[in-house]
C-alpha cells in the first residue's frame, strides 16, 4: 500500500526554498516520507502551477500523520509564507475503496 501528499505551487520567495527543504528533511525521515517528484511543471492539459513536490508514504494513515503532525504544521506556516498553491493527501489505488466507504471524499457544503 502507498499513499501520496502532493503540493502544486508557485514560489513567492525563492531565497528561502533551501531553508524550507532543510527544515522538512528531519520530519520526512521521522515519518518515512520519500520525495518521488520535485520538479518544475509543464502542463500538457489544464492549468497547473509551476512547481510540484510529491511525497510517497507506506499508507494513507502515515501520510495524514505526517501532514497533520505538530512539526509539519510549523513548516506549513513557513511554506505558505514563501509559496502559494494547494496540497492534497491521496491514497494509493489499493486504499481508495476503503476511504470512499468511510466518506473521506464526500464534499459537504
Backbone as JSON, one array per atom type, in Angstrom:
{
  "sequence": "XXXXXXXXXXXXXXXXXXXXXXXXXXXXXXXXXXXXXXXXXXXXXXXXXXXXXXXXXXXXXXXXXXXXXXXXXXXXXXXXXXXXXXXXXXXXXXXXXXXXXXXXXXXXX",
  "N": [[0.85, -1.18, 0.0], [0.47, 2.24, -0.76], [0.52, 5.77, -0.29], [0.04, 9.28, -1.02], [1.28, 12.64, -0.75], [0.67, 15.61, -2.28], [1.98, 18.58, -3.52], [1.31, 21.46, -5.29], [2.51, 24.38, -6.57], [3.42, 27.91, -6.68], [6.43, 29.72, -6.39], [7.02, 32.26, -4.11], [9.07, 33.46, -2.7], [12.02, 32.77, -3.55], [14.52, 32.75, -2.3], [14.27, 31.48, 0.11], [13.7, 28.82, -0.23], [15.62, 26.73, -0.03], [15.99, 26.73, 2.74], [13.47, 25.87, 3.56], [13.5, 23.25, 2.56], [15.64, 22.14, 4.08], [14.54, 22.32, 6.64], [12.4, 20.56, 6.54], [13.4, 18.01, 6.06], [14.25, 16.43, 8.42], [11.72, 15.85, 9.5], [10.53, 14.45, 7.44], [12.16, 12.15, 7.47], [11.52, 11.12, 10.0], [8.86, 10.27, 9.65], [9.01, 8.54, 7.54], [8.76, 9.56, 4.95], [9.06, 9.79, 1.45], [10.47, 11.63, -1.08], [9.29, 11.65, -4.24], [8.85, 13.11, -6.47], [10.08, 16.2, -7.41], [9.93, 18.95, -8.94], [9.97, 21.36, -11.66], [6.96, 22.26, -13.43], [5.37, 21.46, -16.46], [2.5, 21.96, -17.94], [0.43, 19.78, -19.76], [-2.17, 19.57, -20.13], [-4.94, 21.37, -19.06], [-4.53, 23.7, -16.33], [-1.73, 24.13, -14.49], [0.16, 24.96, -11.55], [3.54, 26.3, -11.36], [5.39, 24.53, -10.01], [6.03, 21.32, -8.47], [5.82, 18.97, -5.83], [5.93, 15.67, -4.8], [5.24, 13.45, -2.29], [5.79, 10.17, -1.11], [4.27, 7.68, 0.87], [4.07, 4.88, 3.13], [1.45, 4.17, 3.74], [-1.95, 5.46, 3.89], [-2.75, 6.47, 6.42], [-0.27, 7.09, 7.61], [0.63, 9.09, 5.9], [-1.28, 11.1, 6.46], [-0.71, 11.43, 9.19], [1.9, 12.48, 9.08], [1.42, 14.91, 7.62], [-0.37, 16.33, 9.31], [1.08, 16.46, 11.63], [2.56, 18.04, 14.52], [5.13, 19.06, 14.06], [5.18, 19.29, 11.25], [3.11, 21.07, 10.81], [4.18, 23.42, 11.78], [6.11, 23.88, 9.83], [4.42, 24.19, 7.68], [3.29, 26.75, 8.0], [5.54, 28.35, 7.5], [6.07, 27.5, 4.84], [3.74, 28.37, 3.52], [4.13, 31.08, 3.64], [6.11, 31.55, 1.81], [5.39, 30.35, -0.53], [2.69, 29.76, -2.87], [-0.2, 27.95, -3.37], [-1.6, 24.66, -3.66], [-2.39, 21.68, -1.74], [-2.73, 18.13, -1.36], [-3.81, 15.05, 0.09], [-3.63, 11.83, -0.96], [-4.87, 8.52, -1.42], [-3.17, 5.45, -2.3], [-4.05, 3.26, -5.01], [-4.88, 0.86, -3.88], [-6.02, 1.56, -1.48], [-8.19, 3.16, -1.95], [-10.96, 2.29, -2.21], [-11.62, 1.61, 0.44], [-11.41, 4.13, 1.7], [-13.34, 5.61, 0.3], [-15.64, 4.31, 1.16], [-15.63, 5.15, 3.84], [-16.42, 7.73, 3.65], [-14.59, 9.7, 3.31], [-14.03, 11.2, 0.97], [-16.31, 12.63, 0.5], [-17.93, 15.64, -0.25], [-19.11, 18.13, 1.64], [-21.41, 20.76, 1.93]],
  "CA": [[0.0, 0.0, 0.0], [1.16, 3.52, -0.77], [-0.3, 6.98, -0.37], [0.84, 10.39, -1.5], [0.96, 14.03, -0.47], [1.06, 16.37, -3.46], [2.0, 20.03, -3.44], [1.46, 22.18, -6.57], [2.66, 25.73, -6.03], [4.38, 28.85, -7.26], [7.35, 30.22, -5.37], [6.95, 33.7, -3.88], [10.37, 33.9, -2.19], [12.97, 31.7, -3.9], [15.68, 32.77, -1.41], [14.01, 30.68, 1.31], [13.35, 27.44, -0.6], [16.59, 25.81, 0.57], [15.69, 26.64, 4.17], [12.29, 25.02, 3.67], [13.95, 21.87, 2.35], [16.43, 21.74, 5.25], [13.68, 22.19, 7.81], [11.44, 19.46, 6.42], [14.1, 16.72, 5.95], [14.13, 15.59, 9.63], [10.33, 15.42, 9.65], [10.36, 13.39, 6.43], [12.82, 10.94, 7.96], [10.76, 10.6, 11.15], [7.62, 9.64, 9.2], [9.25, 7.66, 6.39], [8.33, 10.2, 3.7], [10.01, 9.71, 0.34], [10.16, 12.56, -2.16], [9.4, 10.93, -5.51], [8.86, 14.15, -7.5], [10.4, 17.57, -7.0], [10.22, 19.37, -10.3], [9.12, 22.34, -12.34], [5.83, 21.62, -14.1], [4.9, 21.94, -17.76], [1.18, 21.36, -18.09], [0.04, 19.35, -21.1], [-3.64, 19.66, -20.16], [-5.39, 22.16, -17.92], [-3.63, 24.74, -15.83], [-1.02, 23.77, -13.26], [1.14, 25.92, -11.03], [4.83, 25.97, -11.97], [6.24, 23.59, -9.28], [5.33, 20.21, -7.83], [6.52, 18.01, -5.0], [5.08, 14.54, -4.42], [5.79, 12.56, -1.27], [5.21, 8.82, -1.04], [4.22, 7.1, 2.21], [3.71, 3.46, 3.11], [-0.01, 4.04, 3.77], [-2.71, 6.69, 4.0], [-2.71, 6.99, 7.8], [1.04, 7.68, 7.85], [0.66, 10.36, 5.15], [-2.04, 12.06, 7.27], [0.02, 11.68, 10.43], [2.99, 13.39, 8.7], [0.9, 16.23, 7.24], [-1.0, 17.0, 10.45], [1.95, 16.46, 12.81], [2.92, 19.36, 15.05], [6.34, 19.5, 13.37], [4.88, 19.71, 9.88], [2.25, 22.26, 10.85], [5.08, 24.57, 11.92], [6.7, 24.08, 8.5], [3.33, 24.64, 6.81], [3.2, 28.2, 8.14], [6.68, 28.89, 6.76], [5.87, 27.22, 3.41], [2.68, 29.23, 2.99], [4.64, 32.45, 3.55], [7.04, 31.68, 0.69], [4.79, 29.75, -1.73], [1.23, 29.86, -2.98], [-0.68, 26.81, -4.15], [-2.5, 23.72, -3.0], [-1.86, 20.38, -1.33], [-3.73, 17.09, -1.16], [-3.37, 13.72, 0.54], [-4.42, 10.87, -1.72], [-4.49, 7.13, -1.19], [-2.84, 4.61, -3.44], [-5.22, 2.58, -5.57], [-5.32, -0.23, -3.01], [-6.73, 2.08, -0.31], [-9.27, 4.05, -2.38], [-12.29, 1.78, -1.88], [-11.82, 1.72, 1.89], [-11.64, 5.53, 2.05], [-14.63, 6.01, -0.25], [-16.65, 3.78, 2.09], [-15.64, 5.91, 5.09], [-16.94, 9.06, 3.39], [-13.47, 10.65, 3.27], [-14.05, 12.05, -0.22], [-17.58, 13.37, 0.4], [-17.85, 17.1, -0.11], [-20.33, 18.6, 2.28], [-21.46, 22.23, 1.94]],
  "C": [[0.89, 1.24, 0.0], [0.13, 4.64, -0.81], [0.63, 8.14, -0.62], [0.34, 11.72, -0.96], [1.53, 14.82, -1.64], [0.94, 17.85, -3.18], [2.19, 20.57, -4.85], [1.43, 23.66, -6.21], [3.51, 26.61, -6.94], [5.19, 29.41, -6.1], [7.24, 31.74, -5.3], [8.28, 34.27, -3.41], [11.39, 32.78, -2.38], [14.15, 31.64, -2.93], [15.49, 31.89, -0.18], [13.66, 29.22, 1.02], [14.33, 26.44, 0.01], [16.36, 25.64, 2.07], [14.47, 25.74, 4.41], [12.69, 23.55, 3.55], [14.72, 21.36, 3.57], [15.56, 21.49, 6.47], [12.77, 20.96, 7.74], [12.13, 18.09, 6.39], [14.0, 15.88, 7.23], [12.71, 15.07, 9.86], [10.03, 14.29, 8.67], [10.95, 12.08, 6.92], [12.02, 10.3, 9.09], [9.53, 9.81, 10.71], [7.79, 8.75, 7.98], [8.77, 8.23, 5.07], [9.44, 10.1, 2.67], [9.58, 10.71, -0.73], [10.36, 11.8, -3.46], [9.33, 11.88, -6.7], [9.18, 15.47, -6.82], [10.85, 18.26, -8.27], [9.42, 20.59, -10.71], [8.05, 21.58, -13.11], [5.58, 22.28, -15.44], [3.58, 21.21, -18.0], [0.94, 20.98, -19.55], [-1.49, 19.35, -21.25], [-4.07, 20.41, -18.91], [-4.32, 23.13, -17.49], [-3.03, 24.32, -14.49], [-0.15, 24.93, -12.83], [2.53, 25.43, -11.4], [5.73, 24.96, -11.24], [5.41, 22.5, -8.61], [6.3, 19.38, -7.0], [5.51, 16.93, -4.65], [5.86, 13.67, -3.45], [5.06, 11.23, -1.33], [5.34, 8.31, 0.39], [3.78, 5.65, 2.11], [2.2, 3.24, 3.15], [-0.65, 5.41, 4.04], [-2.63, 7.3, 5.4], [-1.37, 7.64, 8.11], [1.17, 9.01, 7.11], [-0.1, 11.43, 5.93], [-1.3, 12.41, 8.54], [1.17, 12.65, 10.18], [2.46, 14.8, 8.47], [0.38, 16.99, 8.46], [-0.14, 17.01, 11.72], [2.28, 17.89, 13.23], [4.13, 19.92, 14.3], [6.03, 20.02, 11.98], [3.99, 20.95, 9.86], [3.07, 23.53, 11.05], [5.74, 24.9, 10.59], [5.66, 24.64, 7.54], [3.21, 26.17, 6.85], [4.32, 28.87, 7.35], [6.48, 28.72, 5.26], [4.82, 28.15, 2.8], [3.11, 30.69, 2.89], [5.54, 32.64, 2.32], [6.54, 31.04, -0.61], [3.3, 30.0, -1.72], [0.77, 28.71, -3.85], [-1.63, 25.95, -3.37], [-1.77, 22.44, -2.64], [-3.02, 19.41, -1.19], [-3.06, 15.83, -0.64], [-4.26, 12.73, -0.2], [-3.94, 9.45, -1.45], [-3.98, 6.5, -2.47], [-4.07, 3.82, -3.84], [-5.75, 1.48, -4.64], [-6.05, 0.25, -1.76], [-7.95, 2.92, -0.68], [-10.63, 3.55, -1.93], [-12.6, 1.93, -0.39], [-12.14, 3.17, 2.28], [-12.95, 6.07, 1.48], [-15.74, 5.56, 0.69], [-16.73, 4.57, 3.38], [-16.24, 7.3, 4.91], [-15.86, 10.13, 3.3], [-13.58, 11.65, 2.11], [-15.36, 12.84, -0.38], [-17.34, 14.86, 0.61], [-19.18, 17.56, 0.47], [-20.3, 20.13, 2.31], [-21.35, 22.81, 3.32]]
}
